[in-house]
Amino acid sequence: MVTMTETAAKKISELRLEEGKPEWGLRVRIVGGGCSGMSYELGWEDRQQPDDDIVEAHGIKVYIDRHSAPYLTGSEIDYVDNSMLGAGFAIKNPNVKSSCGCGQSHRF
């Protein structure tokens, strides 16, 4: 369903330790909004919800609710550090039909 690069997993592990949440996983959701209609939301999660799918990649649990799952199928979570644009998580999603210039929201 969703994959994660080793670079992203390493950064998530570092952030979990900084936040004092070393056992927590990553929640990935699709939410309405953004200039193209939908955007990604990332956050910490400590337990599975009844409608979640869980994917484990490089020791990181990724929680995805059933509403978001179809939009995220085939996606890859990466962490990029570009000196010109800054650093952050990027979701490479093969389901995206168009995106806006901000790079944060996508139309599916």
N, C-alpha and C positions, 0 to 999 in steps of 0.2 A: 504494500500500500504506500507507505512513506519510507524513504531512506534518509540517512544522515551521514555527512562526511565525517571523517575522523577529526578534522579541524573544528567543526561545529561541536562535536561531542566533547572535545578537550576544553573548548571555551565554556560550554555549559557546566562541565565539572568544576572549572575554576570559579564560575559565578555562583554555583551552589555553595561552595565552601565559603566564599565571601559573604553570602547571605545567611550562613549558618543553617543551610538546608541540604546537607550532603546526600540524603537519601531520596530527595524529591525528584519528580520527573518533570517533563516539559509538556504543557498543554498547548496545542495548536488549534485555533478556531478560525473559521471564516465568519466575518461579521459584515453587516451592511454598512455602507459609508464609503468615504474616499471619493476621489474624482471619477473613478470608473465604476462605482457601484458596490464593490466588495473589497474588503481588505483583510489582512491576516492579523491575528492577535496571538501573542505568545505570552505565556505566564507559567508560574510554578504550580505544581499539583502534587498532593501527597497521597491521593487515593483515587481509585477508579470509581467513576459514577456509573449508574445502571445502564446508560446508553453509550458507554465508551468502547471504542476499540483501542487496544494497546499494541504498540509496536516497540520492540527493543532494538536499539542500534548502538553498538559500541558501549554497552553498559548503561545507556540512558533510556529510560522509559518515556515514550511519547504517547500522550493521551489525546485521542481525537473523538469528538462526539459524532453521533450518527448523521447529524445534519451536515457537518463539515466534511465527513469522509469522502463522499463522491467528488467533491471539488478538489480534494487533495490527492486523489489516487494518482500514483506515479510521480509524485513530487519528491524533491530532494532538498533537505535543509542543509545549508552551508553557512560558514562564517567567513566573511571576506574583510580584508584589511587593505584598503586602497588609500595610499597617502593623499591622493587628490580628493577623494570623495568621503573619506572617513572609514570607520569600521562598523560592522553590524551583521546581523543575520540576514540571509537572503534565501528565499524559497524559489527554487527552480521548478516551475509547474507547467507540465505539458498541456494542461487543459486551458491555459490562458489564451484567449482569442485576441485581446488587445490590452494595452496598459497605458497609463498616463505617464507624464514626465517625472512625477515624484517617485516612481518606482515602488510605492508602498501599497497601491491598490490595483485591483485587476477586475476585468469583466470576464465572466465565465460563460 
